[in-house]
Amino acid sequence: MVKFPNTGLDDTGHVTFAALFGELDDVTPYTQAGKKHRLAYHELFDVSNLLDDGAVAPLDSHRAAMNKGNSLFHVDSSFNPRRAGYSLLRAHQLPPLGTGGATEYADTRTAFDELPDELKRELLANDYVACHSLYHSRKTAAPGFLPGVKPEEHFMSRHRLVQRTFSATFD
């Protein structure tokens, strides 16, 4: 993790900076069903607790319920067909110190290295593919808000469970 405090970035600067690292994701596939996108750029995912009018979403709102899925362990954009290389997060406003809002990070390379050797050999030998649906995490975290949704009936991304190589080039 790299942290840049007090950058002064606005949405335009955020998108411009993020594009230096490669092709950006686009929220358009997730707004096709009529969900309004609050932000000016389709490359920015709105994971805030704000409603369309800028008001804070009540705790019993659909918006708050869907955001509960983010509180489960997750890997950013794992529901997308294209694997994310980086996530560049920008906070518009932070909660007062000691009141929450923490983002936790895990180093999956270290986690893999610390697995028992037998399990590592099995994972590498079988080259497992993991599937993930955005609906799975949302329904798991807030089942009452998606009563008729069956995650297994929706698109699931598929990614190799163990990905040992990654390369990036920068100009």
The 8 nearest C-alpha neighbors of each residue, nearest first, counted from 0:
[[1, 2, 104, 106, 105, 86, 87, 103],
 [0, 2, 3, 87, 4, 88, 86, 85],
 [1, 3, 4, 0, 88, 87, 5, 89],
 [2, 4, 6, 5, 1, 89, 7, 0],
 [5, 3, 6, 2, 7, 89, 90, 1],
 [4, 6, 7, 3, 8, 2, 90, 89],
 [7, 5, 8, 4, 3, 9, 89, 12],
 [6, 8, 5, 9, 12, 4, 13, 3],
 [9, 7, 12, 6, 13, 10, 11, 5],
 [8, 10, 12, 11, 13, 7, 14, 91],
 [11, 9, 13, 12, 14, 8, 40, 39],
 [12, 10, 14, 13, 9, 15, 8, 40],
 [11, 13, 15, 8, 9, 10, 14, 16],
 [12, 14, 10, 16, 11, 15, 8, 17],
 [13, 15, 17, 11, 16, 12, 18, 10],
 [16, 14, 12, 18, 13, 17, 11, 19],
 [15, 17, 13, 18, 14, 19, 12, 20],
 [16, 18, 14, 19, 15, 20, 13, 87],
 [17, 19, 20, 15, 21, 16, 14, 22],
 [18, 20, 17, 16, 21, 15, 169, 22],
 [21, 19, 18, 17, 22, 169, 16, 85],
 [22, 20, 18, 19, 23, 17, 84, 85],
 [21, 23, 18, 24, 20, 19, 17, 25],
 [24, 22, 42, 18, 21, 25, 17, 14],
 [25, 23, 42, 26, 22, 43, 41, 83],
 [24, 26, 42, 41, 27, 23, 43, 28],
 [25, 27, 41, 29, 28, 44, 42, 30],
 [26, 28, 30, 29, 25, 31, 41, 42],
 [29, 27, 31, 26, 30, 25, 32, 41],
 [30, 28, 27, 26, 31, 32, 34, 25],
 [29, 31, 34, 27, 32, 28, 33, 35],
 [32, 30, 33, 28, 29, 27, 34, 35],
 [31, 33, 30, 34, 29, 28, 35, 27],
 [34, 32, 31, 30, 35, 29, 36, 27],
 [35, 33, 30, 32, 36, 31, 29, 37],
 [34, 36, 33, 37, 30, 51, 31, 32],
 [35, 37, 38, 34, 30, 45, 51, 41],
 [38, 36, 51, 35, 39, 45, 50, 52],
 [37, 39, 40, 36, 43, 45, 41, 44],
 [38, 40, 41, 37, 10, 36, 43, 11],
 [41, 39, 42, 38, 43, 10, 14, 11],
 [40, 42, 25, 26, 43, 27, 39, 38],
 [41, 43, 25, 40, 24, 23, 26, 44],
 [44, 42, 41, 40, 45, 26, 38, 25],
 [45, 43, 46, 26, 42, 41, 25, 38],
 [44, 46, 47, 43, 38, 37, 36, 48],
 [47, 45, 44, 48, 66, 49, 69, 43],
 [46, 48, 49, 45, 66, 50, 44, 62],
 [47, 49, 56, 55, 63, 46, 50, 62],
 [50, 48, 55, 56, 53, 47, 54, 51],
 [49, 51, 53, 54, 52, 56, 55, 48],
 [50, 52, 53, 37, 49, 35, 54, 36],
 [53, 51, 50, 54, 49, 37, 55, 56],
 [54, 52, 50, 49, 51, 55, 37, 56],
 [55, 53, 50, 49, 52, 56, 51, 48],
 [54, 56, 49, 48, 50, 57, 53, 52],
 [55, 57, 49, 50, 48, 54, 60, 63],
 [58, 56, 60, 59, 55, 63, 62, 48],
 [57, 59, 63, 60, 56, 64, 62, 61],
 [58, 60, 57, 63, 61, 64, 56, 62],
 [61, 59, 57, 63, 62, 58, 56, 64],
 [60, 62, 64, 63, 65, 144, 59, 56],
 [63, 61, 65, 60, 64, 66, 56, 48],
 [62, 64, 66, 60, 61, 65, 58, 56],
 [63, 65, 61, 67, 66, 62, 141, 60],
 [66, 64, 62, 67, 137, 63, 68, 61],
 [67, 65, 63, 68, 64, 69, 62, 46],
 [68, 66, 69, 70, 64, 65, 140, 63],
 [67, 69, 137, 136, 140, 66, 70, 71],
 [70, 68, 67, 71, 66, 73, 72, 136],
 [69, 71, 67, 68, 72, 66, 73, 140],
 [72, 70, 69, 68, 73, 136, 67, 140],
 [73, 71, 70, 74, 69, 68, 136, 103],
 [74, 72, 71, 75, 69, 77, 70, 136],
 [73, 75, 77, 76, 72, 78, 83, 69],
 [74, 76, 77, 73, 86, 83, 78, 85],
 [75, 77, 78, 79, 83, 74, 82, 81],
 [76, 78, 79, 74, 75, 82, 131, 156],
 [77, 79, 76, 156, 132, 131, 133, 155],
 [80, 78, 77, 81, 76, 156, 82, 83],
 [79, 81, 156, 82, 78, 157, 77, 158],
 [82, 80, 79, 83, 156, 77, 76, 158],
 [81, 83, 80, 84, 79, 77, 76, 158],
 [84, 82, 85, 76, 81, 75, 77, 86],
 [83, 85, 82, 86, 165, 20, 21, 167],
 [86, 84, 83, 87, 20, 75, 17, 21],
 [87, 85, 88, 75, 84, 83, 76, 17],
 [86, 88, 85, 89, 17, 13, 16, 14],
 [87, 89, 86, 90, 13, 2, 85, 43],
 [90, 88, 91, 87, 13, 8, 92, 10],
 [89, 91, 92, 93, 88, 47, 4, 100],
 [92, 90, 89, 93, 9, 47, 8, 88],
 [93, 91, 90, 94, 89, 95, 100, 47],
 [92, 94, 90, 95, 91, 100, 96, 99],
 [93, 95, 100, 96, 98, 99, 92, 97],
 [96, 94, 98, 97, 93, 99, 100, 92],
 [95, 97, 98, 94, 99, 93, 100, 101],
 [96, 98, 99, 95, 94, 100, 101, 93],
 [99, 97, 96, 95, 94, 100, 101, 93],
 [100, 98, 101, 97, 94, 96, 95, 93],
 [99, 101, 94, 102, 98, 93, 97, 96],
 [102, 100, 99, 103, 98, 97, 94, 93],
 [101, 103, 100, 104, 99, 70, 88, 105],
 [104, 102, 101, 105, 72, 100, 0, 106],
 [105, 103, 102, 106, 0, 107, 74, 101],
 [104, 106, 107, 103, 110, 109, 108, 74],
 [105, 107, 108, 109, 110, 104, 111, 0],
 [106, 108, 110, 109, 105, 111, 112, 104],
 [109, 107, 111, 110, 106, 112, 163, 113],
 [108, 110, 112, 111, 107, 106, 113, 105],
 [109, 111, 107, 113, 108, 112, 106, 114],
 [112, 110, 108, 114, 113, 109, 107, 119],
 [111, 113, 109, 110, 114, 108, 119, 115],
 [112, 114, 110, 111, 109, 115, 116, 108],
 [115, 113, 111, 112, 116, 119, 118, 110],
 [114, 116, 118, 117, 119, 113, 112, 111],
 [117, 115, 119, 118, 120, 114, 113, 112],
 [116, 118, 120, 119, 115, 121, 114, 122],
 [117, 119, 121, 120, 115, 116, 122, 114],
 [118, 120, 116, 122, 121, 117, 123, 114],
 [119, 121, 117, 123, 118, 122, 124, 116],
 [122, 120, 118, 124, 119, 123, 125, 117],
 [123, 121, 119, 125, 120, 124, 126, 118],
 [122, 124, 120, 126, 121, 125, 119, 161],
 [123, 125, 121, 122, 126, 120, 119, 127],
 [126, 124, 122, 127, 123, 121, 120, 128],
 [125, 127, 123, 124, 122, 128, 159, 161],
 [128, 126, 125, 160, 159, 129, 122, 161],
 [127, 129, 159, 160, 158, 157, 126, 130],
 [130, 128, 160, 158, 157, 159, 127, 131],
 [131, 129, 157, 156, 155, 158, 128, 132],
 [132, 130, 155, 156, 78, 133, 77, 157],
 [131, 133, 155, 134, 135, 78, 154, 150],
 [132, 134, 78, 135, 136, 137, 131, 155],
 [133, 135, 137, 150, 132, 136, 138, 153],
 [136, 134, 150, 132, 138, 133, 137, 139],
 [135, 137, 68, 139, 138, 134, 133, 140],
 [138, 136, 68, 134, 140, 65, 135, 139],
 [137, 139, 142, 141, 135, 140, 136, 134],
 [138, 140, 136, 137, 141, 142, 135, 68],
 [139, 141, 68, 137, 138, 67, 136, 142],
 [140, 142, 138, 64, 143, 139, 144, 137],
 [143, 141, 138, 144, 145, 139, 146, 140],
 [142, 144, 146, 141, 145, 138, 64, 140],
 [143, 145, 142, 141, 146, 61, 64, 138],
 [146, 144, 148, 142, 143, 147, 138, 141],
 [147, 145, 143, 148, 144, 142, 138, 149],
 [148, 146, 145, 149, 144, 143, 142, 150],
 [147, 149, 145, 146, 150, 134, 138, 152],
 [148, 150, 151, 152, 147, 153, 134, 135],
 [151, 149, 134, 135, 152, 153, 148, 132],
 [150, 152, 149, 153, 132, 155, 154, 135],
 [153, 151, 150, 149, 154, 148, 155, 132],
 [154, 152, 150, 151, 155, 132, 149, 134],
 [153, 155, 132, 156, 152, 151, 150, 131],
 [156, 154, 132, 131, 130, 153, 157, 78],
 [155, 157, 80, 78, 131, 130, 79, 132],
 [156, 158, 130, 129, 128, 155, 80, 131],
 [159, 157, 128, 129, 160, 130, 156, 82],
 [158, 160, 128, 161, 127, 129, 162, 126],
 [159, 161, 128, 129, 127, 158, 162, 126],
 [162, 160, 159, 163, 123, 122, 126, 127],
 [163, 161, 164, 159, 160, 165, 158, 126],
 [162, 164, 161, 165, 108, 123, 111, 160],
 [165, 163, 162, 166, 161, 108, 167, 159],
 [166, 164, 167, 163, 162, 84, 168, 82],
 [165, 167, 164, 168, 84, 169, 163, 162],
 [166, 168, 169, 165, 20, 84, 21, 170],
 [167, 169, 170, 166, 20, 21, 165, 19],
 [168, 170, 167, 20, 19, 21, 166, 18],
 [169, 168, 19, 20, 167, 21, 18, 166]]
